[in-house]
Amino acid sequence: MALFLDPVSGLLALQRELERAFQHPLNANFGVSGRGVFPAANVFSGADGYVLRLEIPGVAPEQLQVQAEGRTLTIKGKREVHELPGASFHRRERESGEFSRSIQLPDALDPSQAAATYKHGILTLRVPLKKEAQPRQISVQAS
């Protein structure tokens, strides 16, 4: 009996493995991550703390809530889709309803001092370093 190899199945299995590997790079814990997670987030680290940018198009600022508890930032909100009178959806790719996303931050950050701005569908959170984690100058005394 001849062995038949299906190249498409092999490629699909490889794609699943790569997606799984990229969902949790270096075992970083930024909450559930990967394609299809809402809202999508980019996390940047800098000398004075972290900046998080979350894509939340179509959500009014008054529908957003950011909560800091311990090392965890939780972003909650509600996106409403208003249908056009007398029309029905031909295609519906943007979900509606309530959402929540939690992101665990490193110990060196101070979520209680976080600041949030929202512009053009992008929520920007700035989370500073704790005072004791910030670099400081030490003066050198001549002896």
C-alpha positions in Angstrom: 0.0 0.0 0.0 1.4 3.4 -1.0 1.7 6.1 1.7 -0.1 9.3 0.7 1.1 12.5 2.3 -1.2 15.5 2.3 1.0 18.6 2.0 -1.9 20.9 3.0 -2.4 19.2 6.3 1.3 19.5 7.1 1.2 23.2 6.4 -1.9 23.8 8.5 -0.3 21.9 11.4 2.8 24.1 11.1 0.7 27.2 11.0 -1.1 26.2 14.2 2.2 25.6 16.0 3.7 28.9 14.9 0.5 30.8 16.1 0.7 29.0 19.4 4.4 29.9 19.8 3.8 33.6 18.9 0.9 34.0 21.3 3.2 33.8 24.4 6.7 35.0 23.4 9.3 34.5 26.2 6.5 33.6 28.6 5.5 37.2 29.0 2.2 37.6 30.8 0.4 40.6 29.3 -2.9 38.8 29.7 -4.6 36.9 26.9 -2.8 37.9 23.7 -2.9 36.9 20.1 -4.9 37.4 17.0 -8.6 38.2 17.6 -8.1 39.4 21.2 -10.0 42.7 21.8 -8.8 45.3 22.3 -5.5 44.7 20.6 -2.6 46.2 22.6 1.0 47.3 22.1 3.1 47.6 25.2 6.2 49.8 25.2 8.8 50.1 27.9 10.9 53.3 28.4 13.2 54.9 30.9 10.3 56.3 33.0 7.8 53.5 32.7 5.5 51.7 30.3 3.1 53.0 27.6 0.2 50.8 26.6 -1.8 51.6 23.4 -5.0 49.8 22.9 -7.1 50.0 19.7 -10.7 50.6 20.6 -12.4 52.1 17.5 -16.1 53.0 17.7 -16.2 53.2 21.5 -17.2 56.5 23.1 -14.8 57.7 25.8 -17.6 57.6 28.4 -18.1 53.9 27.7 -14.5 53.1 28.8 -13.3 52.2 32.3 -9.7 51.7 33.4 -9.1 50.1 36.8 -5.8 49.4 38.6 -5.7 46.7 41.2 -2.3 45.6 42.4 -0.1 44.9 39.3 -3.2 44.5 37.1 -4.7 47.0 34.8 -8.2 46.2 33.5 -9.8 47.9 30.6 -13.6 47.5 30.3 -16.0 49.1 27.9 -19.0 48.7 25.6 -19.2 49.1 21.9 -22.6 49.7 20.4 -23.3 49.1 16.8 -26.2 51.2 15.5 -28.0 49.7 12.5 -29.3 51.9 9.7 -33.1 52.1 9.6 -34.5 49.9 6.8 -31.1 48.2 6.1 -29.6 44.9 7.1 -26.0 43.8 7.5 -24.3 42.5 4.3 -21.1 41.9 6.3 -20.5 42.3 10.0 -16.9 42.1 11.2 -16.9 44.4 14.1 -18.3 42.9 17.3 -20.6 44.8 19.6 -21.3 44.5 23.3 -19.2 44.6 26.5 -15.5 43.7 26.6 -12.8 43.4 29.3 -9.1 43.0 29.0 -6.6 42.6 31.9 -2.9 43.2 31.6 -0.4 42.2 34.3 2.4 44.7 34.8 5.9 44.3 36.2 6.5 44.9 39.9 8.6 48.1 39.2 5.6 50.0 37.8 3.1 52.0 39.8 -0.4 51.5 38.3 -1.9 53.8 41.0 -0.2 56.7 39.1 -1.3 55.7 35.6 -2.8 58.3 33.3 -5.1 57.6 30.4 -5.9 59.5 27.2 -8.2 58.5 24.3 -7.9 60.0 20.8 -9.0 58.7 17.4 -9.9 55.2 18.7 -6.6 54.7 20.6 -6.5 54.5 24.3 -3.1 55.4 25.6 -2.1 54.5 29.2 1.1 55.7 30.8 2.2 53.8 33.8 5.3 55.3 35.6 8.0 53.5 37.5 7.7 53.4 41.2 9.7 56.1 42.9 12.2 53.5 44.3 12.6 51.9 40.9 13.5 55.2 39.1 17.1 55.8 38.3 18.7 58.6 40.4 21.9 60.5 40.4 24.3 59.8 43.2 26.8 62.7 43.8 30.4 61.8 44.3 32.1 63.5 47.3 35.8 64.1 47.3 37.4 62.7 50.5 
